[in-house]
Amino acid sequence: MLTPSRQRARLWGRYTAASVIAGVISELVFLVAYWFEAAPVVASVVAFVAGAVPNYLMNRRWAWRRTGTPHPVRETLPYAVIIVSTALVAILATTLADRWVVEHVGSHGWQVVLVGAAFLGTYGVMFVLKFVLFDKLIFRGGRTGTPETTSPA
Protein backbone atom coordinates (compact mmCIF):
# COMPACT_ATOMS: atom_id res chain seq x y z
CA MET A 1 0.00 0.00 0.00
CA LEU A 2 1.30 3.43 -0.90
CA THR A 3 1.91 6.10 1.70
CA PRO A 4 -0.25 9.24 1.48
CA SER A 5 2.72 11.30 0.27
CA ARG A 6 3.49 8.73 -2.43
CA GLN A 7 -0.16 8.73 -3.50
CA ARG A 8 -0.08 12.56 -3.75
CA ALA A 9 3.10 12.42 -5.81
CA ARG A 10 1.51 9.93 -8.21
CA LEU A 11 -1.63 12.06 -8.44
CA TRP A 12 0.48 15.14 -9.19
CA GLY A 13 2.40 13.22 -11.85
CA ARG A 14 -0.75 11.94 -13.55
CA TYR A 15 -2.34 15.41 -13.41
CA THR A 16 0.82 16.94 -14.89
CA ALA A 17 0.94 14.39 -17.72
CA ALA A 18 -2.75 14.90 -18.53
CA SER A 19 -2.31 18.67 -18.46
CA VAL A 20 0.72 18.53 -20.75
CA ILE A 21 -1.13 16.35 -23.27
CA ALA A 22 -4.20 18.61 -23.23
CA GLY A 23 -1.97 21.70 -23.34
CA VAL A 24 -0.11 20.46 -26.41
CA ILE A 25 -3.43 19.73 -28.16
CA SER A 26 -4.78 23.19 -27.28
CA GLU A 27 -1.58 24.98 -28.25
CA LEU A 28 -1.34 23.25 -31.63
CA VAL A 29 -4.99 24.01 -32.41
CA PHE A 30 -4.50 27.63 -31.34
CA LEU A 31 -1.38 28.07 -33.47
CA VAL A 32 -3.01 26.59 -36.56
CA ALA A 33 -6.20 28.64 -36.17
CA TYR A 34 -4.29 31.86 -35.47
CA TRP A 35 -1.85 31.15 -38.34
CA PHE A 36 -4.82 31.05 -40.69
CA GLU A 37 -5.84 34.43 -39.31
CA ALA A 38 -8.66 33.44 -37.00
CA ALA A 39 -9.40 36.20 -34.50
CA PRO A 40 -7.76 35.56 -31.11
CA VAL A 41 -11.18 34.96 -29.55
CA VAL A 42 -12.06 32.33 -32.15
CA ALA A 43 -8.63 30.64 -32.01
CA SER A 44 -8.76 30.58 -28.19
CA VAL A 45 -12.27 29.11 -28.05
CA VAL A 46 -11.53 26.41 -30.63
CA ALA A 47 -8.26 25.53 -28.88
CA PHE A 48 -9.97 25.54 -25.49
CA VAL A 49 -12.60 23.06 -26.62
CA ALA A 50 -10.00 20.86 -28.30
CA GLY A 51 -8.04 20.52 -25.05
CA ALA A 52 -10.84 20.70 -22.46
CA VAL A 53 -12.54 17.44 -23.35
CA PRO A 54 -9.45 15.21 -23.22
CA ASN A 55 -8.24 17.13 -20.15
CA TYR A 56 -11.46 16.36 -18.27
CA LEU A 57 -11.50 12.72 -19.29
CA MET A 58 -7.82 12.14 -18.46
CA ASN A 59 -8.02 13.95 -15.14
CA ARG A 60 -11.24 12.30 -14.02
CA ARG A 61 -10.43 8.76 -15.04
CA TRP A 62 -6.66 8.56 -14.96
CA ALA A 63 -5.42 11.18 -12.48
CA TRP A 64 -8.17 10.98 -9.84
CA ARG A 65 -9.31 7.42 -10.74
CA ARG A 66 -12.99 8.37 -10.87
CA THR A 67 -15.40 6.03 -12.63
CA GLY A 68 -19.12 6.00 -13.19
CA THR A 69 -21.37 8.86 -14.16
CA PRO A 70 -20.16 12.25 -12.91
CA HIS A 71 -22.47 14.18 -10.61
CA PRO A 72 -23.62 17.24 -12.60
CA VAL A 73 -23.59 19.72 -9.69
CA ARG A 74 -20.68 18.48 -7.57
CA GLU A 75 -18.32 17.58 -10.41
CA THR A 76 -19.30 18.69 -13.91
CA LEU A 77 -20.51 22.22 -13.11
CA PRO A 78 -17.47 23.26 -11.01
CA TYR A 79 -15.15 21.79 -13.65
CA ALA A 80 -16.91 23.80 -16.34
CA VAL A 81 -16.66 27.01 -14.28
CA ILE A 82 -12.92 26.50 -13.70
CA ILE A 83 -12.04 25.74 -17.30
CA VAL A 84 -14.31 28.45 -18.73
CA SER A 85 -12.59 30.91 -16.38
CA THR A 86 -9.25 29.70 -17.72
CA ALA A 87 -10.53 30.12 -21.27
CA LEU A 88 -11.66 33.68 -20.52
CA VAL A 89 -8.21 34.52 -19.17
CA ALA A 90 -6.68 33.02 -22.34
CA ILE A 91 -9.05 35.04 -24.54
CA LEU A 92 -8.12 38.23 -22.72
CA ALA A 93 -4.40 37.49 -22.89
CA THR A 94 -4.43 36.55 -26.58
CA THR A 95 -6.58 39.53 -27.53
CA LEU A 96 -4.23 41.93 -25.74
CA ALA A 97 -1.17 40.19 -27.20
CA ASP A 98 -2.71 40.31 -30.68
CA ARG A 99 -3.35 44.05 -30.41
CA TRP A 100 0.24 44.62 -29.35
CA VAL A 101 1.89 42.42 -31.99
CA VAL A 102 -0.19 43.79 -34.84
CA GLU A 103 1.12 47.27 -34.01
CA HIS A 104 4.73 46.32 -33.20
CA VAL A 105 5.69 43.15 -35.09
CA GLY A 106 5.67 43.00 -38.87
CA SER A 107 6.28 39.30 -39.39
CA HIS A 108 3.17 37.10 -39.35
CA GLY A 109 5.28 34.17 -38.13
CA TRP A 110 6.52 36.14 -35.12
CA GLN A 111 3.00 37.37 -34.42
CA VAL A 112 1.84 33.74 -34.26
CA VAL A 113 4.73 32.78 -31.97
CA LEU A 114 4.13 35.68 -29.57
CA VAL A 115 0.37 35.38 -29.36
CA GLY A 116 0.74 31.60 -29.06
CA ALA A 117 3.10 32.17 -26.13
CA ALA A 118 0.46 34.35 -24.47
CA PHE A 119 -2.10 31.56 -24.95
CA LEU A 120 0.23 28.93 -23.51
CA GLY A 121 1.29 31.21 -20.68
CA THR A 122 -2.25 31.50 -19.35
CA TYR A 123 -2.47 27.74 -19.03
CA GLY A 124 0.92 27.63 -17.33
CA VAL A 125 -0.17 30.25 -14.81
CA MET A 126 -3.43 28.41 -14.12
CA PHE A 127 -1.76 24.98 -13.84
CA VAL A 128 -1.24 24.87 -10.05
CA LEU A 129 -4.47 26.71 -9.24
CA LYS A 130 -6.45 24.23 -11.33
CA PHE A 131 -4.81 21.28 -9.54
CA VAL A 132 -5.82 22.66 -6.14
CA LEU A 133 -9.36 23.39 -7.30
CA PHE A 134 -9.77 20.00 -8.98
CA ASP A 135 -8.42 18.20 -5.93
CA LYS A 136 -10.24 20.14 -3.21
CA LEU A 137 -13.46 21.04 -4.99
CA ILE A 138 -14.25 18.70 -7.86
CA PHE A 139 -12.70 15.30 -7.22
CA ARG A 140 -12.71 15.47 -3.41
CA GLY A 141 -14.07 12.77 -1.19
CA GLY A 142 -11.86 9.90 -2.23
CA ARG A 143 -11.95 7.71 -5.26
CA THR A 144 -14.74 5.66 -6.65
CA GLY A 145 -14.27 2.38 -8.44
CA THR A 146 -11.29 0.11 -7.96
CA PRO A 147 -8.89 0.97 -5.12
CA GLU A 148 -5.46 2.07 -6.27
CA THR A 149 -3.80 -0.89 -4.58
CA THR A 150 -5.41 -3.27 -7.10
CA SER A 151 -5.23 -1.11 -10.21
CA PRO A 152 -2.20 -0.25 -12.32
CA ALA A 153 -0.56 3.12 -11.74
C-alpha positions in Angstrom: 0.0 0.0 0.0 1.3 3.4 -0.9 1.9 6.1 1.7 -0.2 9.2 1.5 2.7 11.3 0.3 3.5 8.7 -2.4 -0.2 8.7 -3.5 -0.1 12.6 -3.7 3.1 12.4 -5.8 1.5 9.9 -8.2 -1.6 12.1 -8.4 0.5 15.1 -9.2 2.4 13.2 -11.8 -0.8 11.9 -13.6 -2.3 15.4 -13.4 0.8 16.9 -14.9 0.9 14.4 -17.7 -2.7 14.9 -18.5 -2.3 18.7 -18.5 0.7 18.5 -20.7 -1.1 16.4 -23.3 -4.2 18.6 -23.2 -2.0 21.7 -23.3 -0.1 20.5 -26.4 -3.4 19.7 -28.2 -4.8 23.2 -27.3 -1.6 25.0 -28.3 -1.3 23.3 -31.6 -5.0 24.0 -32.4 -4.5 27.6 -31.3 -1.4 28.1 -33.5 -3.0 26.6 -36.6 -6.2 28.6 -36.2 -4.3 31.9 -35.5 -1.8 31.1 -38.3 -4.8 31.0 -40.7 -5.8 34.4 -39.3 -8.7 33.4 -37.0 -9.4 36.2 -34.5 -7.8 35.6 -31.1 -11.2 35.0 -29.5 -12.1 32.3 -32.2 -8.6 30.6 -32.0 -8.8 30.6 -28.2 -12.3 29.1 -28.0 -11.5 26.4 -30.6 -8.3 25.5 -28.9 -10.0 25.5 -25.5 -12.6 23.1 -26.6 -10.0 20.9 -28.3 -8.0 20.5 -25.0 -10.8 20.7 -22.5 -12.5 17.4 -23.3 -9.4 15.2 -23.2 -8.2 17.1 -20.1 -11.5 16.4 -18.3 -11.5 12.7 -19.3 -7.8 12.1 -18.5 -8.0 14.0 -15.1 -11.2 12.3 -14.0 -10.4 8.8 -15.0 -6.7 8.6 -15.0 -5.4 11.2 -12.5 -8.2 11.0 -9.8 -9.3 7.4 -10.7 -13.0 8.4 -10.9 -15.4 6.0 -12.6 -19.1 6.0 -13.2 -21.4 8.9 -14.2 -20.2 12.2 -12.9 -22.5 14.2 -10.6 -23.6 17.2 -12.6 -23.6 19.7 -9.7 -20.7 18.5 -7.6 -18.3 17.6 -10.4 -19.3 18.7 -13.9 -20.5 22.2 -13.1 -17.5 23.3 -11.0 -15.1 21.8 -13.6 -16.9 23.8 -16.3 -16.7 27.0 -14.3 -12.9 26.5 -13.7 -12.0 25.7 -17.3 -14.3 28.4 -18.7 -12.6 30.9 -16.4 -9.3 29.7 -17.7 -10.5 30.1 -21.3 -11.7 33.7 -20.5 -8.2 34.5 -19.2 -6.7 33.0 -22.3 -9.0 35.0 -24.5 -8.1 38.2 -22.7 -4.4 37.5 -22.9 -4.4 36.6 -26.6 -6.6 39.5 -27.5 -4.2 41.9 -25.7 -1.2 40.2 -27.2 -2.7 40.3 -30.7 -3.4 44.0 -30.4 0.2 44.6 -29.3 1.9 42.4 -32.0 -0.2 43.8 -34.8 1.1 47.3 -34.0 4.7 46.3 -33.2 5.7 43.2 -35.1 5.7 43.0 -38.9 6.3 39.3 -39.4 3.2 37.1 -39.3 5.3 34.2 -38.1 6.5 36.1 -35.1 3.0 37.4 -34.4 1.8 33.7 -34.3 4.7 32.8 -32.0 4.1 35.7 -29.6 0.4 35.4 -29.4 0.7 31.6 -29.1 3.1 32.2 -26.1 0.5 34.3 -24.5 -2.1 31.6 -24.9 0.2 28.9 -23.5 1.3 31.2 -20.7 -2.2 31.5 -19.4 -2.5 27.7 -19.0 0.9 27.6 -17.3 -0.2 30.2 -14.8 -3.4 28.4 -14.1 -1.8 25.0 -13.8 -1.2 24.9 -10.1 -4.5 26.7 -9.2 -6.5 24.2 -11.3 -4.8 21.3 -9.5 -5.8 22.7 -6.1 -9.4 23.4 -7.3 -9.8 20.0 -9.0 -8.4 18.2 -5.9 -10.2 20.1 -3.2 -13.5 21.0 -5.0 -14.3 18.7 -7.9 -12.7 15.3 -7.2 -12.7 15.5 -3.4 -14.1 12.8 -1.2 -11.9 9.9 -2.2 -11.9 7.7 -5.3 -14.7 5.7 -6.7 -14.3 2.4 -8.4 -11.3 0.1 -8.0 -8.9 1.0 -5.1 -5.5 2.1 -6.3 -3.8 -0.9 -4.6 -5.4 -3.3 -7.1 -5.2 -1.1 -10.2 -2.2 -0.2 -12.3 -0.6 3.1 -11.7 
